[in-house]
Amino acid sequence: MTTDSASDDVPLRTALVEHLESVGAIRTPPWRAAFLDVPRHVFTPTVYQRTATGRALLTPGDRQWWAAVYSDDSVVTQLDPSGIATSSSTQPRVMATMLEALDVSDGQQVLEIGTGTGYNAALLCHRLGEANVTSVDVDPVLVAQAETALAACGYRPMLIAGDGRLGCPRRAPFQRIIATCSVGRVPAAWLEQTTTGGVILANIGFGTVALRLADDGAASGRFLRDGAAFIAARATSQFVTVAPGRIVELCHGQGTLHRYPPVTEILLDNAEFQFVLQLALPHLASVVIEATESCGPIRCLFDAATGSWARAEKKPNGFAVNHGGTMNLWDETLRVLSVWADAGRPPRELLGLTVTHAGTHHLWVEEPDSDQKPLLALRNCENGIETES
């Protein structure tokens, strides 16, 4: 069902759907119908558009609002007092790709982690019926707003304000779980609340992985080809985003100085390596300070989980690295780089993940002969604290 609009948005919706089909994001008739019938603008009454001086607030009275809402772009819909985005409507191309990868069938129970605006929940309701959709969000204000928007479109799924990392035991089991927020590791509760053969679609680091639960309680699957970066799942133990300027400040403390041999800059900045590094260190943030006449580029690394930091200054014969905290971030970066390079620098589409019932995460490479070869045993993250697997 849809709601009437003061503006004829149907041509905008149609154009968006045609675009999503042309790029291969929408592949099946049920999801085409959902994107055609569900109005995105009902779920995005306010949009914060990035400008040269910050973010500008757009509302239905602004012509740019309609263009933003029906573009193939994510739109920020909520900011915290410091101006950091805490809710958004995901890029439609990413949404459609994920919903197709969820591989749902009629009558299946789906749990959505991260209600946000409610738009994705509405698409799920259109496809499966509201009785089969449960959505959880940590922000009760967002849940209330989503409930109003969903009701305006005729949908009343089960909405719950709570920590989505815990799933929803009272509505379990689920045949499908889809997370529209980012997590450092797949929570054990999601595996426990998924039926055997069920699918968990989770965003980890800069990628989305489709995990299928096996008889032994482990879940395994490949990463989707296209990258994606979602707002991190929020809870009382969740680390806040650290601004780039603050990272630079934290990395200019007094630590331990070590010297390292040269490392090829192209490898450090390679997008495929950065993808693997973010999986290995999900709370890592980095800033590169441009080179000057007297100094080469400086790489500042900060890990929010441990408070560890590293400042690597490029010298003619290598790097001078000052570091502090419980983890030597430069050593860890070089270790992951070595493992990835030794494996032949595999691209994202060859990588997969296995999560055991015990919570260990193993990254693997699938070769053309379909043999899975171990790449990395990822660190566990319990309540934001990283420990060796």
N, C-alpha and C positions, 0 to 999 in steps of 0.2 A: 504494500500500500504506500501511497505517497501523500504529500500535503500540497495544497494549492500555494502558489507563490504570486506575489504582486508583480513579479517580472517573469516573462516567459523564459524559463531556464532550460526547457526541453532541447532547443537547438544546441545549447552549451553542453548539456549532458551527452547528446548524440555525438557531437564532435569529439568529446573526450573518449567515448567508447570506441569510436572508429579509430582514433589514434592508438588506444590500448590494444586493439586488434592488430593494427598494422605493425606494431613492435613485438607482437607475439606474447603479450602479457595476458590477454584474454584469449582462451583457446576453446572454450566450450559454451554452448547455448545457455545453460543455467546461470553462469556467472555474467554473461553478456546481459541477460535479462535483469539481473540484480543491479548492475551498474547503471543500466538504463532507467530503472524504476525508482531507485533510491536517490533522493536529492541531497547532494553533499552540502549545499548551502545551509540547510536546516541545522547541521551539526557544527557549523563554523560561523556563528553570528559575529564574532570578532576575530580579526586576523592581525598579527603583528608582522609587518613587512620590514625586512632589513633595509636600512638606508645608510648613507655615508656617515651619518652622525649617530646612528643607533637603530632603533626600531620605531616605525610609525604605526599607529593604530588605524586599521581600516574597518569600516562597518558597512552595512547594506546601503547606506546613502552614498558610498563612494564607488565610482565606476571601477576603480582598480580592485575593489573587493570582489566583484563578480569575476574579473579576469583571474585573480589569484585563486579563488575557490575552485574554478573549473579548469585550472591549468594542471599539467602533469608534474606538479611540484608539491612537496610537503609544505604545510602552512602552520606556523606557530600560533597556538590559540591561548596559551597561558604563560605568564612570566612570574618568577618569584620576585621579592622586593629588590634583589640585586640585578635583575634584568636577565637572569638565566632562564631559558625555556624549560618549563616543567610539563607541558602537554602540547601535542601537535596532532594534526591530521596527516597521516603518512602519505607519501607520494603515491598516487593512484597506481602507477606502474608496479611499484613494489607490493602494494596491497593485492593487486590482481594476480601477480606472480605467486605470492604466498598462498592465496586462497586456492589457486589451481593446484599448487604443490601439496596442499592439505589433503587432496584426493578424497573428498567427502562423498558419502552415499546417503540416500534418503533414510531418515529415521535415526541417524547417528547422533549421539550426545556430544556436544562440543563445549570445551571450556576455553574461554578467551582470557588471557592474562594481560591486563592493561586496557580498561574500558575506554579511557581517554574521552574523545568527543562522542563516542557511541556510533560513529559512522560504520566502522568495521562490524560491530555487533548487528547493525541494521542489515548489512549485506548478508551476514550469516543467517539472520532471521528470515530474510527473503528466500534464501536457498533451502533452509532446513525446517523452518517454522520456529516460532518463538519458544515453544515448549522444550525445544532441544538445545537451546542456547543459554549458557551461564557465563557471566562476565564479571571479573573482579578487578577492582582498582583501589589503591591505597588511599586515594584522595576522595573523601566523602563529598566534597563540593563538586568534583568532576562527575561522580556517580549521579548526584542529584540533577545536574545539568543534562547529562546523557539520558537519564530517565525521561526528562521532559521532552527532549528532542526525539527520542525513540517513540514516545507516546503520540507525538504530533504526526508521526509517520504510520501510526497504527500498530506499533510493535511493543510488546511488554515481556521481554526476556527476564530471566532471573539476574538481577544486578546486586552485587555485594561489595560493600566497602571493607577492605581488609588487605592483608599482605598477600599478593598473588603468588609469591614464592612458596606459600604453603598450600597452594591449590584451593580446592573446595571439597573437603572430605564428605560433607553431608549430601553432596550432589553426585559424588563419584559412584561407579567408575565412568570414565569417558572413553569414547573411541578416538577422539581427536582433542589435542591441546594445541592452541596457537598463542604465542606470546608476541604482543605488539609493543614490547619494551625489551630492553637489552639486559641480559644477565651475564655475570662472569662465568658461571658454571650452571649446568642444568640441575635444578633442585631435586633431591631424592623424592620429594612429595609428588612431583609430576610423574615420575616413573611408577610410583606406588598406586596412583589414581588412574592409570591408563590400562586399558584392557590389552591382553596379549594380541599382537598384530596391529595394535593401534599406533597412531602417528603423533609425535610431538614435534612441532615446528617452532624452533627457538632461534632467537637472534643472539649470537655470541661474538663479541668483538665487532669486526666489520663484515660479518657474514651471517647467513641464515642456513641452518642445517635441518634436514628432515630426517628424524630418527624414528625407526620402527621398532616396537618392543617385541623381543623374542621370548621364547618359553622360559629361559633362565632368568628373566627379569632385567636383562641388559637391553639397551637401545642403541641402534647403530644406523648410520646413514651418511649420505653425501651432502656436501655443502652445495647450495644453489649457485649457479654460475655467476649471477649478478650480486654485487656487494650491497650491503644495507647497513645503516647506522641508526639505531633507535635511541630514544631517551632512556637512560638507565632506570631499572626498577627502583622505586623509592621505598624506603622503610627507615625506621629509627636508626638502624645500623649502617645505612647506605652512606657512602662517602659523597661529599658535595663536589661539584665540578670546581677544579682549580684553574683560575684564569692564567693565561700565558705569562703575564707580567709577574704574577706571584710565583710561578714555577721558576722563572729566572732568578728571583730573589732567593728562593729556597736553595737553589743550586750554587749560590755564592757564599755558602758558609765555609767554615774551616773543617776540612775532613782529612782523609788519607790520600796522599798523592802517589799514583803509579804511572809508569810509562808503558805504552803499548806500541807494537809495530803498526805499520800502515794498514788501513782497511779501505777497500775500494768504495768510494762514496756512492757510486751508482748502485751497488748492492745494498747499502744501508737504506737508501731511499726507494728501493724497488717496491712497488705496490704489493707484489705477491709476498715478499719477505715481511713487509709491515703487517700484512694480514696474519701471517703465522706468529709474528712477535706479539701482536695484540691478543691472540689466543693464549700464548704462553704467559703473558703478563697483562691480565685484563684491566688492571688499575693503573697501567702505565700511561703517562702523558709526556710529550716531548715538545721542545721548542728549539729551533735552529736559529742562531744569531748569525747574520750574514758576515762574510769575511771583510776585513779592513786591510789597509796597507800594512799594518804592523802585526796583524793576527789573522789566521785562517778561520773558517767557520767554527763556531762553538755550539756543541750539542748539549742541551740541558734536559736531563731525564729525571722524572719524579714519579714515584710509586705511592699512590694514596693509601694502599693497604698497609704498608709497613713504614711509611715516612722516609723511605730510602731515596737518595738522590745521587746524581752523578753529573759532573760538568767536564765534558771532553773537548779539549782545545786541540785543533789540528796544528801539528808542527811539521817542519820539513822532513823529519825522519819518523813520523808516527803521530801518536796522540799522547798528550799529557792529561791524565784523568784524575780529578779530585772527586772523591765520593764519600758519602756518609750514610749511616743507618745500618740496619741488620742485613741488608742484601747489597752486594756489589752489582749495581745495575749494568755497568759496562761489561763486566764478565758474563753476566747472564745474557745480554744482547749478543755478544760474540759467540756464546755457546749455541744459541738458537740459530744464528746465522750460519755457523759451521754445520749444524745438523741439516738445515734446509739446503745449503749448497752441496753437501755430500750426497744428498738424495736426488740431485739433478735439478734443483730449483723448481720443484713441481708447482704448477699453477693451481689456483683455487679449485677449478673444476675436477682436479684429480684427488682432492683431499676429502677425507671423511672423518667422522668422529664416532667413537664407541663410548658409551657411558654405562658403567656396570651398576648393579644393584647397590654395591657398597659406596658408590659415588665417585670412583676413579674415572678420569677422562683420558682417553688415548686417541691421539691424532694419528691417522694413517694415510698412506698413499696407495691409490689403486692403480696398478699398472695395466697396460693394454690387455694382458692375459688374465685380468680380473683378480689377480692375487693381491691381497691386502698386506702391505708391508708397514710395520710400525715406524712412526717418525718421532713422536714425542709423547712422553707421559706428562700430562699437564698438571700443574700444581692445583691442589684442592683449595677451594675458597669457602670457608665456613664462617658465616657472619662477617664476611669482609676480610678475614685474616687468611693469608696464604700459607700453606704448609706443603712440604714435599710429599708427593704421592708415594 
